[in-house]
Amino acid sequence: MHIHRDDYKFESEVVLFINGQFPQKIPQLTHFQKIYCTDGAYKSLKAKGIQPDVVSGDFDSIAITEISSEVKIIETPDQNATDFEKALRLIIEDGFKSVSVFGCSGLEQDHFLGNLTSMLKHKNEIEIRCFDDFGFYFFAENETVIEGFKNETLSLYPFPDAKQVTSEGVKYPLYKEDLNIISRIGTRNTITQKTARVSFDEGNLLLFIQDQLKNS
C-alpha cells in the first residue's frame, strides 16, 4: 500500500457518506465514479447541494418520499448489520475495490466502534479509507509506505494485535515489536521524513494519519 499526500483522497473509486460527524470540508467529488450515502447522511448532503447516485439503508432516518426521484434507492432492512456495513456490501457487489468514507467517526461513539468492526470485516474485499476533519485512518496492509506527511502525527493502533511491527521515518521507530490493544499501542508518533514505512507480519493494524494541511 502506498499513501501519497498529493493524491490520497482520490485514489478511491467511489465515495460513501454515512451518518457520523459531517466534515467541514470535502474533496471535489467529480474525482469519484459514484457517490453513495446512507439514509441518515442524505439530509446533510442535500444541505450542501450534493446529490448522491445511490442512497441505501432501512430508512428509519428519512422517508423515501423525501429523496429525489433521480437518486437510486436501495432498501436494506436487515437489522443484523449496520447501514455502513450494508452500504459496503452494495459497493463490493457493484464491483468496486476502493472507497473513501466520510462520517465514519464523531457523534455517537458506539457507532464509531461498530464502524471499525465493519471495516475490519471487509478489509480484504475492498480498500476502505475513512476521513474526518483531523485526517484519515485505515487498516494497513503488511507493507505500507506513507509519503509527503512529514511533521504530521502517525498513530498505530492494534486491533487487537499486530505482530512484529516495524516503523521507519518516525520520531520513535519500532523494530519487529508486538503491539496489543491492552499491553502496548503506538499512538501519537511524529513522521520525521518525507517517506515513512510501516510493516508487520500478522494481525490487524489501524493507521491514523493527521493532515493539518486539510483545514488550512
PyMOL commands that set and color helices and strands:
alter all, ss='L'
color gray80, all
select helices_A, chain A and resi 29-31+39-47+64-66+83-93+109-122+212-215
alter helices_A, ss='H'
color red, helices_A
select strands_A, chain A and resi 2-4+14-17+34-38+54-57+72-75+98-102+127-131+135-139+143-147+153-168+174-180+186-190+195-199+202-210
alter strands_A, ss='S'
color yellow, strands_A
deselect
rebuild
show_as cartoon
